[in-house]
Amino acid sequence: MATHRQSPAARDMEPDRGLLEDGEVDPGAVRRVDAVVVGASAGGVDALLRLTAALPTPWHLPLVAVLHLPQDRESRLADIFSHRLPMAVCEARDKAQVARGTLHFAPPGYHLFIETDHHFSLSCEPPVHFSRPSIDLLMSSAADAYGPRLAGLLLTGANEDGARGLADIGAAGGLTAVQSPVEAMAPQMPRSALALCQPDYVLPLAQLRRLLILLDAQHHAH
C-alpha cells in the first residue's frame, strides 16, 4: 500500500492532507511547483520510462533528470525518450535556461547545477558517491534556486546518491517523493533517502505518475 510521509515544513503547510483512503494521491494535497528534478541509478531508464508513460499533452513543467550511466558509453537518453514523450527532450547545456515543457538530462561525465536565475551550469568536479553527474548536487542546487516551488523525485538506485539532495529539497519547503523500495529494482537509493529524511510521498511508479500529472495541472492552473 502506498504510504505518505510529511516533512515538518509540509505538515505546517498541509496539515490534514495526503492520500485518499483508496491510496490515490489526494489532488487537494498537491501544491504548486515550478520545476521537478528526478534522480535514478540502477534500473533508472526503465523506471523513468514507466514514470513518464502516457503523460498528457501539452506538458508544462520543466523536468530535470540525472540518470547514472556507464562512463564509457555514449548517452542516447534524449533519443530514447524523445520518441515516447509529449514534450521536448534534450541534454542540458551550460548556461542554457531551464525550459518549460521540456525534459532535460544531465550530460554524461558532468555534474549539473541549476543556478538561482534558473540557468544550467556544468562542472567536472570530482565524482560524488562515485558518480558524475551527481543527483545530490543537482537536487541541492535546485533547492537553492526554487525553494518551496520545487518537487524532487528519487527512484531506483544502488547507492546513496540523491538522499542528501532530497533532504535539502524538503528543508527548503519543496515537495519530496521516493519510489517505494519494495517496487524498485535497486532499493538502496530509496532506502537511503528514507533513512535520512521523511519524504512527503513513498509511492509506486503508477502513483508517482499520478502525482506528476497533478503537479503539472496545478502549475498550469496558476
TIFIKOL-453874 format. One record per residue: residue number from 0; x, y, z of N, C-alpha, C in turn; residue in one letter. Coordinates in steps of 0.1 Angstrom, whole numbers. Layout:
! residues N
+-----+-------+--------+-------+--------+---------+-------+-------+--------+-------+----+
|   i | neast | nnorth |   nup | caeast | canorth |  caup | ceast | cnorth |   cup | aa |
+-----+-------+--------+-------+--------+---------+-------+-------+--------+-------+----+
| NUM |     X |      Y |     Z |      X |       Y |     Z |     X |      Y |     Z |  A |
...
+-----+-------+--------+-------+--------+---------+-------+-------+--------+-------+----+
//
This chain:
! residues 222
+-----+-------+--------+-------+--------+---------+-------+-------+--------+-------+----+
|   i | neast | nnorth |   nup | caeast | canorth |  caup | ceast | cnorth |   cup | aa |
+-----+-------+--------+-------+--------+---------+-------+-------+--------+-------+----+
|   0 |     8 |    -12 |     0 |      0 |       0 |     0 |     9 |     12 |     0 |  M |
|   1 |     5 |     22 |    -8 |     12 |      35 |    -8 |    12 |     41 |     6 |  A |
|   2 |    23 |     48 |     9 |     23 |      55 |    22 |    26 |     69 |    19 |  T |
|   3 |    23 |     78 |    28 |     25 |      92 |    26 |    32 |     97 |    39 |  H |
|   4 |    43 |    104 |    37 |     51 |     109 |    48 |    53 |    124 |    46 |  R |
|   5 |    52 |    132 |    56 |     53 |     146 |    55 |    65 |    151 |    63 |  Q |
|   6 |    73 |    160 |    57 |     83 |     167 |    64 |    77 |    178 |    73 |  S |
|   7 |    84 |    183 |    83 |     78 |     193 |    92 |    73 |    205 |    84 |  P |
|   8 |    81 |    209 |    74 |     76 |     221 |    66 |    63 |    218 |    59 |  A |
|   9 |    62 |    205 |    53 |     50 |     202 |    46 |    38 |    200 |    56 |  A |
|  10 |    41 |    195 |    68 |     30 |     194 |    78 |    24 |    207 |    81 |  R |
|  11 |    33 |    217 |    83 |     28 |     231 |    86 |    20 |    236 |    75 |  D |
|  12 |    23 |    233 |    62 |     16 |     239 |    51 |     3 |    231 |    48 |  M |
|  13 |     3 |    218 |    49 |     -8 |     209 |    45 |   -11 |    200 |    56 |  E |
|  14 |   -17 |    204 |    67 |    -17 |     196 |    80 |   -26 |    184 |    79 |  P |
|  15 |   -36 |    184 |    71 |    -46 |     172 |    71 |   -47 |    166 |    57 |  D |
|  16 |   -37 |    167 |    49 |    -38 |     162 |    35 |   -28 |    151 |    33 |  R |
|  17 |   -30 |    143 |    22 |    -20 |     133 |    19 |   -26 |    124 |     8 |  G |
|  18 |   -29 |    112 |    12 |    -35 |     102 |     3 |   -50 |    100 |     7 |  L |
|  19 |   -58 |     97 |    -3 |    -71 |      94 |    -1 |   -72 |     80 |     5 |  L |
|  20 |   -84 |     76 |    10 |    -85 |      63 |    16 |   -82 |     51 |     7 |  E |
|  21 |   -84 |     53 |    -6 |    -81 |      42 |   -15 |   -66 |     41 |   -20 |  D |
|  22 |   -58 |     50 |   -13 |    -44 |      50 |   -17 |   -40 |     60 |   -28 |  G |
|  23 |   -50 |     66 |   -35 |    -47 |      75 |   -45 |   -42 |     88 |   -39 |  E |
|  24 |   -34 |     95 |   -47 |    -29 |     108 |   -43 |   -40 |    118 |   -42 |  V |
|  25 |   -41 |    125 |   -31 |    -52 |     135 |   -29 |   -49 |    148 |   -37 |  D |
|  26 |   -57 |    151 |   -47 |    -54 |     163 |   -55 |   -53 |    176 |   -46 |  P |
|  27 |   -61 |    176 |   -35 |    -61 |     187 |   -27 |   -48 |    189 |   -19 |  G |
|  28 |   -40 |    179 |   -18 |    -27 |     180 |   -11 |   -16 |    185 |   -20 |  A |
|  29 |   -18 |    186 |   -33 |     -7 |     189 |   -42 |    -6 |    204 |   -43 |  V |
|  30 |     5 |    210 |   -40 |      7 |     224 |   -41 |    15 |    228 |   -53 |  R |
|  31 |    15 |    240 |   -57 |     22 |     244 |   -69 |    37 |    243 |   -68 |  R |
|  32 |    43 |    238 |   -79 |     58 |     238 |   -80 |    61 |    244 |   -94 |  V |
|  33 |    73 |    248 |   -96 |     77 |     254 |  -109 |    87 |    245 |  -116 |  D |
|  34 |    92 |    235 |  -110 |    101 |     225 |  -116 |   101 |    212 |  -109 |  A |
|  35 |   105 |    202 |  -116 |    107 |     188 |  -110 |   121 |    183 |  -113 |  V |
|  36 |   128 |    178 |  -103 |    141 |     172 |  -105 |   139 |    157 |  -102 |  V |
|  37 |   146 |    148 |  -109 |    144 |     134 |  -108 |   158 |    128 |  -108 |  V |
|  38 |   160 |    118 |   -99 |    173 |     111 |   -99 |   170 |     96 |   -98 |  G |
|  39 |   179 |     88 |  -105 |    178 |      74 |  -105 |   192 |     68 |  -109 |  A |
|  40 |   194 |     55 |  -106 |    206 |      49 |  -109 |   203 |     35 |  -115 |  S |
|  41 |   206 |     24 |  -109 |    204 |      11 |  -115 |   189 |      9 |  -117 |  A |
|  42 |   185 |      5 |  -129 |    171 |       4 |  -133 |   164 |     17 |  -136 |  G |
|  43 |   172 |     28 |  -137 |    166 |      41 |  -138 |   159 |     44 |  -151 |  G |
|  44 |   165 |     39 |  -162 |    160 |      42 |  -175 |   146 |     36 |  -176 |  V |
|  45 |   144 |     23 |  -172 |    131 |      17 |  -173 |   121 |     24 |  -163 |  D |
|  46 |   126 |     27 |  -151 |    117 |      34 |  -142 |   112 |     48 |  -147 |  A |
|  47 |   121 |     55 |  -153 |    117 |      68 |  -158 |   108 |     67 |  -170 |  L |
|  48 |   110 |     57 |  -178 |    101 |      55 |  -190 |    87 |     51 |  -184 |  L |
|  49 |    86 |     43 |  -174 |     73 |      40 |  -168 |    67 |     52 |  -161 |  R |
|  50 |    75 |     60 |  -155 |     70 |      72 |  -148 |    64 |     82 |  -158 |  L |
|  51 |    70 |     83 |  -169 |     66 |      93 |  -179 |    57 |     88 |  -190 |  T |
|  52 |    54 |     75 |  -189 |     45 |      69 |  -199 |    31 |     76 |  -199 |  A |
|  53 |    26 |     79 |  -210 |     12 |      84 |  -212 |    10 |     97 |  -204 |  A |
|  54 |    20 |    106 |  -203 |     17 |     119 |  -197 |     9 |    127 |  -207 |  L |
|  55 |     0 |    136 |  -202 |     -9 |     144 |  -210 |    -2 |    154 |  -219 |  P |
|  56 |    -8 |    157 |  -230 |     -4 |     168 |  -239 |   -13 |    179 |  -239 |  T |
|  57 |    -9 |    192 |  -238 |      5 |     196 |  -237 |    11 |    194 |  -223 |  P |
|  58 |    24 |    194 |  -222 |     30 |     193 |  -209 |    37 |    207 |  -206 |  W |
|  59 |    36 |    211 |  -193 |     40 |     224 |  -190 |    53 |    225 |  -181 |  H |
|  60 |    54 |    217 |  -171 |     65 |     218 |  -161 |    79 |    214 |  -168 |  L |
|  61 |    90 |    221 |  -164 |    103 |     216 |  -167 |   106 |    204 |  -158 |  P |
|  62 |   112 |    194 |  -164 |    117 |     182 |  -157 |   132 |    182 |  -160 |  L |
|  63 |   140 |    179 |  -149 |    155 |     178 |  -150 |   159 |    165 |  -143 |  V |
|  64 |   166 |    157 |  -151 |    169 |     143 |  -146 |   184 |    140 |  -146 |  A |
|  65 |   188 |    133 |  -136 |    202 |     127 |  -135 |   200 |    112 |  -135 |  V |
|  66 |   205 |    105 |  -145 |    205 |      90 |  -145 |   219 |     86 |  -146 |  L |
|  67 |   223 |     77 |  -137 |    237 |      72 |  -137 |   239 |     62 |  -148 |  H |
|  68 |   248 |     65 |  -157 |    251 |      56 |  -169 |   266 |     52 |  -169 |  L |
|  69 |   269 |     41 |  -175 |    283 |      38 |  -177 |   291 |     49 |  -183 |  P |
|  70 |   303 |     53 |  -178 |    310 |      64 |  -183 |   316 |     62 |  -197 |  Q |
|  71 |   318 |     49 |  -200 |    324 |      46 |  -213 |   314 |     44 |  -224 |  D |
|  72 |   301 |     48 |  -222 |    291 |      46 |  -232 |   284 |     59 |  -235 |  R |
|  73 |   282 |     62 |  -248 |    275 |      74 |  -252 |   261 |     74 |  -248 |  E |
|  74 |   256 |     85 |  -243 |    243 |      86 |  -238 |   233 |     87 |  -250 |  S |
|  75 |   223 |     79 |  -250 |    212 |      80 |  -260 |   199 |     84 |  -254 |  R |
|  76 |   199 |     89 |  -241 |    187 |      92 |  -234 |   178 |    101 |  -241 |  L |
|  77 |   183 |    112 |  -247 |    174 |     121 |  -254 |   167 |    114 |  -266 |  A |
|  78 |   174 |    106 |  -273 |    168 |      99 |  -284 |   157 |     89 |  -279 |  D |
|  79 |   161 |     81 |  -269 |    151 |      71 |  -264 |   139 |     78 |  -259 |  I |
|  80 |   140 |     89 |  -251 |    128 |      95 |  -245 |   120 |    104 |  -255 |  F |
|  81 |   127 |    110 |  -264 |    120 |     120 |  -273 |   109 |    113 |  -281 |  S |
|  82 |   111 |    100 |  -284 |    101 |      93 |  -293 |    89 |     89 |  -284 |  H |
|  83 |    90 |     90 |  -271 |     79 |      84 |  -262 |    72 |     95 |  -254 |  R |
|  84 |    76 |    107 |  -254 |     71 |     117 |  -245 |    64 |    129 |  -253 |  L |
|  85 |    54 |    135 |  -246 |     47 |     146 |  -253 |    54 |    159 |  -249 |  P |
|  86 |    67 |    160 |  -250 |     74 |     172 |  -246 |    88 |    172 |  -253 |  M |
|  87 |    94 |    183 |  -253 |    108 |     184 |  -258 |   117 |    176 |  -249 |  A |
|  88 |   127 |    170 |  -254 |    137 |     162 |  -246 |   151 |    166 |  -251 |  V |
|  89 |   160 |    169 |  -242 |    174 |     173 |  -246 |   184 |    171 |  -235 |  C |
|  90 |   196 |    172 |  -239 |    207 |     172 |  -229 |   209 |    187 |  -224 |  E |
|  91 |   210 |    189 |  -211 |    212 |     202 |  -206 |   226 |    208 |  -211 |  A |
|  92 |   226 |    220 |  -214 |    238 |     227 |  -219 |   242 |    238 |  -209 |  R |
|  93 |   255 |    240 |  -208 |    260 |     250 |  -199 |   254 |    264 |  -203 |  D |
|  94 |   249 |    271 |  -193 |    243 |     285 |  -195 |   229 |    285 |  -201 |  K |
|  95 |   224 |    273 |  -205 |    211 |     273 |  -211 |   200 |    274 |  -200 |  A |
|  96 |   189 |    280 |  -204 |    178 |     282 |  -194 |   170 |    269 |  -192 |  Q |
|  97 |   165 |    267 |  -180 |    156 |     256 |  -177 |   143 |    259 |  -184 |  V |
|  98 |   139 |    251 |  -194 |    128 |     254 |  -203 |   115 |    247 |  -198 |  A |
|  99 |   104 |    254 |  -199 |     91 |     248 |  -196 |    88 |    237 |  -206 |  R |
| 100 |    80 |    227 |  -201 |     76 |     217 |  -210 |    87 |    208 |  -216 |  G |
| 101 |    98 |    207 |  -210 |    110 |     201 |  -215 |   116 |    191 |  -205 |  T |
| 102 |   120 |    179 |  -209 |    128 |     170 |  -201 |   143 |    172 |  -204 |  L |
| 103 |   150 |    177 |  -194 |    165 |     179 |  -196 |   172 |    168 |  -189 |  H |
| 104 |   182 |    162 |  -196 |    191 |     152 |  -190 |   204 |    158 |  -187 |  F |
| 105 |   210 |    154 |  -176 |    224 |     158 |  -173 |   233 |    150 |  -183 |  A |
| 106 |   242 |    157 |  -190 |    251 |     150 |  -199 |   261 |    141 |  -191 |  P |
| 107 |   265 |    130 |  -197 |    274 |     121 |  -190 |   287 |    127 |  -188 |  P |
| 108 |   293 |    125 |  -176 |    306 |     130 |  -173 |   307 |    144 |  -167 |  G |
| 109 |   295 |    150 |  -165 |    294 |     163 |  -159 |   284 |    164 |  -148 |  Y |
| 110 |   288 |    171 |  -137 |    278 |     175 |  -127 |   269 |    186 |  -133 |  H |
| 111 |   256 |    185 |  -130 |    247 |     195 |  -135 |   241 |    203 |  -123 |  L |
| 112 |   242 |    216 |  -124 |    236 |     225 |  -114 |   226 |    234 |  -120 |  F |
| 113 |   216 |    238 |  -112 |    207 |     249 |  -115 |   210 |    261 |  -107 |  I |
| 114 |   213 |    272 |  -114 |    216 |     284 |  -108 |   204 |    292 |  -103 |  E |
| 115 |   206 |    302 |   -95 |    194 |     309 |   -89 |   186 |    317 |  -100 |  T |
| 116 |   192 |    319 |  -112 |    185 |     326 |  -123 |   179 |    315 |  -132 |  D |
| 117 |   178 |    303 |  -127 |    172 |     292 |  -135 |   179 |    289 |  -148 |  H |
| 118 |   192 |    290 |  -148 |    200 |     286 |  -159 |   209 |    274 |  -154 |  H |
| 119 |   213 |    266 |  -164 |    222 |     254 |  -160 |   236 |    258 |  -160 |  F |
| 120 |   244 |    251 |  -152 |    259 |     251 |  -153 |   264 |    237 |  -151 |  S |
| 121 |   275 |    235 |  -158 |    281 |     221 |  -158 |   295 |    222 |  -152 |  L |
| 122 |   299 |    211 |  -146 |    311 |     211 |  -138 |   318 |    197 |  -140 |  S |
| 123 |   331 |    197 |  -140 |    339 |     185 |  -140 |   345 |    182 |  -126 |  C |
| 124 |   339 |    187 |  -116 |    344 |     185 |  -102 |   344 |    170 |  -100 |  E |
| 125 |   352 |    165 |   -89 |    353 |     151 |   -87 |   339 |    144 |   -85 |  P |
| 126 |   338 |    131 |   -88 |    325 |     124 |   -86 |   321 |    124 |   -71 |  P |
| 127 |   308 |    123 |   -69 |    301 |     123 |   -56 |   295 |    109 |   -55 |  V |
| 128 |   297 |    101 |   -45 |    293 |      88 |   -44 |   296 |     80 |   -57 |  H |
| 129 |   309 |     82 |   -61 |    314 |      76 |   -73 |   306 |     79 |   -86 |  F |
| 130 |   299 |     90 |   -86 |    290 |      93 |   -97 |   293 |    107 |  -102 |  S |
| 131 |   293 |    109 |  -115 |    293 |     122 |  -121 |   286 |    120 |  -134 |  R |
| 132 |   274 |    125 |  -135 |    267 |     135 |  -127 |   262 |    130 |  -114 |  P |
| 133 |   261 |    139 |  -104 |    256 |     136 |   -91 |   241 |    141 |   -89 |  S |
| 134 |   233 |    132 |   -84 |    219 |     135 |   -81 |   219 |    145 |   -69 |  I |
| 135 |   227 |    143 |   -59 |    228 |     152 |   -48 |   231 |    166 |   -52 |  D |
| 136 |   240 |    168 |   -61 |    244 |     182 |   -65 |   233 |    189 |   -73 |  L |
| 137 |   227 |    181 |   -82 |    215 |     187 |   -89 |   204 |    191 |   -80 |  L |
| 138 |   200 |    182 |   -71 |    189 |     185 |   -62 |   192 |    196 |   -52 |  M |
| 139 |   204 |    196 |   -47 |    207 |     207 |   -37 |   207 |    220 |   -44 |  S |
| 140 |   213 |    221 |   -56 |    213 |     234 |   -63 |   199 |    238 |   -67 |  S |
| 141 |   191 |    229 |   -71 |    177 |     232 |   -75 |   169 |    237 |   -62 |  A |
| 142 |   172 |    231 |   -51 |    165 |     236 |   -38 |   169 |    250 |   -36 |  A |
| 143 |   182 |    254 |   -38 |    186 |     268 |   -36 |   179 |    277 |   -46 |  D |
| 144 |   177 |    272 |   -59 |    172 |     280 |   -69 |   156 |    282 |   -68 |  A |
| 145 |   149 |    271 |   -64 |    135 |     272 |   -65 |   128 |    272 |   -51 |  Y |
| 146 |   135 |    268 |   -40 |    129 |     268 |   -27 |   117 |    260 |   -26 |  G |
| 147 |   106 |    264 |   -21 |     94 |     256 |   -19 |    87 |    253 |   -32 |  P |
| 148 |    91 |    260 |   -43 |     84 |     257 |   -56 |    91 |    246 |   -64 |  R |
| 149 |    97 |    236 |   -57 |    104 |     225 |   -64 |    99 |    212 |   -59 |  L |
| 150 |    98 |    202 |   -68 |     95 |     189 |   -64 |   107 |    180 |   -68 |  A |
| 151 |   111 |    171 |   -59 |    121 |     161 |   -61 |   117 |    147 |   -60 |  G |
| 152 |   120 |    139 |   -70 |    116 |     125 |   -71 |   129 |    117 |   -72 |  L |
| 153 |   130 |    107 |   -62 |    141 |      98 |   -62 |   136 |     84 |   -65 |  L |
| 154 |   142 |     77 |   -75 |    137 |      64 |   -80 |   148 |     54 |   -76 |  L |
| 155 |   147 |     43 |   -83 |    155 |      31 |   -81 |   170 |     35 |   -82 |  T |
| 156 |   179 |     28 |   -74 |    193 |      30 |   -75 |   200 |     22 |   -65 |  G |
| 157 |   213 |     20 |   -68 |    221 |      10 |   -60 |   231 |     17 |   -51 |  A |
| 158 |   230 |     31 |   -49 |    239 |      37 |   -40 |   231 |     48 |   -32 |  N |
| 159 |   239 |     57 |   -25 |    232 |      67 |   -16 |   230 |     80 |   -23 |  E |
| 160 |   235 |     81 |   -35 |    233 |      94 |   -42 |   219 |     99 |   -43 |  D |
| 161 |   216 |    111 |   -40 |    202 |     116 |   -40 |   196 |    118 |   -27 |  G |
| 162 |   200 |    110 |   -17 |    194 |     111 |    -3 |   196 |    125 |     3 |  A |
| 163 |   208 |    130 |     2 |    211 |     143 |     8 |   204 |    154 |     0 |  R |
| 164 |   204 |    153 |   -13 |    198 |     163 |   -21 |   183 |    164 |   -19 |  G |
| 165 |   177 |    152 |   -17 |    162 |     152 |   -15 |   159 |    158 |    -1 |  L |
| 166 |   168 |    155 |     9 |    166 |     161 |    22 |   168 |    177 |    21 |  A |
| 167 |   176 |    182 |    12 |    178 |     196 |    11 |   165 |    202 |     4 |  D |
| 168 |   159 |    195 |    -5 |    147 |     200 |   -11 |   136 |    201 |     0 |  I |
| 169 |   135 |    191 |     8 |    125 |     191 |    19 |   128 |    202 |    29 |  G |
| 170 |   140 |    204 |    32 |    144 |     215 |    42 |   141 |    229 |    36 |  A |
| 171 |   141 |    230 |    23 |    137 |     243 |    16 |   122 |    245 |    14 |  A |
| 172 |   114 |    235 |    19 |    100 |     236 |    18 |    94 |    230 |     5 |  G |
| 173 |   103 |    223 |    -3 |     98 |     217 |   -15 |    91 |    204 |   -12 |  G |
| 174 |    85 |    198 |   -23 |     78 |     186 |   -22 |    88 |    174 |   -25 |  L |
| 175 |    88 |    164 |   -17 |     97 |     152 |   -19 |    89 |    139 |   -21 |  T |
| 176 |    94 |    131 |   -30 |     88 |     118 |   -32 |    98 |    107 |   -35 |  A |
| 177 |    96 |     95 |   -31 |    105 |      84 |   -33 |    97 |     72 |   -38 |  V |
| 178 |   103 |     65 |   -48 |     97 |      53 |   -53 |    98 |     43 |   -41 |  Q |
| 179 |    87 |     35 |   -40 |     86 |      25 |   -30 |    98 |     15 |   -31 |  S |
| 180 |   106 |     13 |   -21 |    117 |       4 |   -22 |   112 |    -10 |   -25 |  P |
| 181 |   100 |    -14 |   -21 |     95 |     -27 |   -24 |    94 |    -29 |   -39 |  V |
| 182 |    91 |    -19 |   -47 |     89 |     -19 |   -61 |   102 |    -17 |   -69 |  E |
| 183 |   111 |     -9 |   -63 |    123 |      -5 |   -70 |   132 |    -17 |   -74 |  A |
| 184 |   138 |    -17 |   -86 |    147 |     -28 |   -90 |   159 |    -28 |   -81 |  M |
| 185 |   164 |    -16 |   -77 |    175 |     -15 |   -68 |   171 |     -6 |   -56 |  A |
| 186 |   168 |    -11 |   -45 |    161 |      -4 |   -34 |   170 |      5 |   -25 |  P |
| 187 |   183 |      4 |   -27 |    192 |      11 |   -18 |   190 |     26 |   -18 |  Q |
| 188 |   189 |     32 |   -30 |    187 |      46 |   -31 |   175 |     51 |   -24 |  M |
| 189 |   163 |     45 |   -27 |    151 |      49 |   -19 |   153 |     47 |    -4 |  P |
| 190 |   159 |     36 |     0 |    160 |      33 |    14 |   170 |     43 |    21 |  R |
| 191 |   180 |     48 |    13 |    189 |      58 |    19 |   182 |     71 |    22 |  S |
| 192 |   173 |     74 |    13 |    165 |      87 |    15 |   156 |     85 |    27 |  A |
| 193 |   150 |     74 |    28 |    141 |      72 |    39 |   148 |     71 |    53 |  L |
| 194 |   161 |     67 |    52 |    169 |      67 |    65 |   173 |     81 |    69 |  A |
| 195 |   174 |     90 |    59 |    179 |     103 |    61 |   169 |    114 |    64 |  L |
| 196 |   157 |    112 |    57 |    147 |     122 |    58 |   133 |    116 |    58 |  C |
| 197 |   123 |    124 |    59 |    109 |     119 |    58 |   102 |    125 |    45 |  Q |
| 198 |   103 |    118 |    34 |     97 |     123 |    22 |    82 |    125 |    23 |  P |
| 199 |    77 |    134 |    16 |     62 |     136 |    16 |    55 |    124 |    11 |  D |
| 200 |    60 |    117 |     1 |     54 |     106 |    -5 |    63 |     94 |    -7 |  Y |
| 201 |    59 |     82 |    -4 |     66 |      70 |    -8 |    56 |     62 |   -15 |  V |
| 202 |    58 |     61 |   -29 |     48 |      56 |   -38 |    53 |     47 |   -48 |  L |
| 203 |    45 |     37 |   -54 |     49 |      30 |   -66 |    49 |     39 |   -78 |  P |
| 204 |    55 |     35 |   -89 |     56 |      44 |  -100 |    43 |     49 |  -106 |  L |
| 205 |    33 |     40 |  -106 |     20 |      44 |  -111 |    14 |     56 |  -103 |  A |
| 206 |    16 |     56 |   -90 |     11 |      67 |   -82 |    20 |     79 |   -83 |  Q |
| 207 |    33 |     77 |   -85 |     42 |      88 |   -87 |    39 |     95 |  -100 |  L |
| 208 |    34 |     87 |  -111 |     30 |      94 |  -123 |    17 |    102 |  -121 |  R |
| 209 |     8 |     97 |  -113 |     -4 |     105 |  -109 |     0 |    118 |  -102 |  R |
| 210 |    10 |    117 |   -93 |     14 |     129 |   -86 |    20 |    139 |   -96 |  L |
| 211 |    28 |    134 |  -105 |     34 |     142 |  -115 |    24 |    150 |  -124 |  L |
| 212 |    14 |    142 |  -128 |      3 |     148 |  -136 |    -4 |    159 |  -128 |  I |
| 213 |    -7 |    156 |  -115 |    -14 |     166 |  -107 |    -5 |    179 |  -105 |  L |
| 214 |     8 |    177 |  -103 |     17 |     188 |  -102 |    17 |    197 |  -115 |  L |
| 215 |    17 |    190 |  -126 |     16 |     198 |  -139 |     3 |    206 |  -140 |  D |
| 216 |    -8 |    199 |  -137 |    -21 |     206 |  -137 |   -21 |    218 |  -128 |  A |
| 217 |   -16 |    216 |  -116 |    -16 |     227 |  -106 |    -7 |    239 |  -111 |  Q |
| 218 |     4 |    235 |  -117 |     13 |     246 |  -122 |     6 |    253 |  -134 |  H |
| 219 |     0 |    246 |  -143 |     -7 |     253 |  -154 |   -19 |    261 |  -150 |  H |
| 220 |   -25 |    257 |  -139 |    -37 |     265 |  -134 |   -33 |    278 |  -129 |  A |
| 221 |   -21 |    280 |  -125 |    -16 |     293 |  -120 |    -7 |    300 |  -129 |  H |
+-----+-------+--------+-------+--------+---------+-------+-------+--------+-------+----+
//
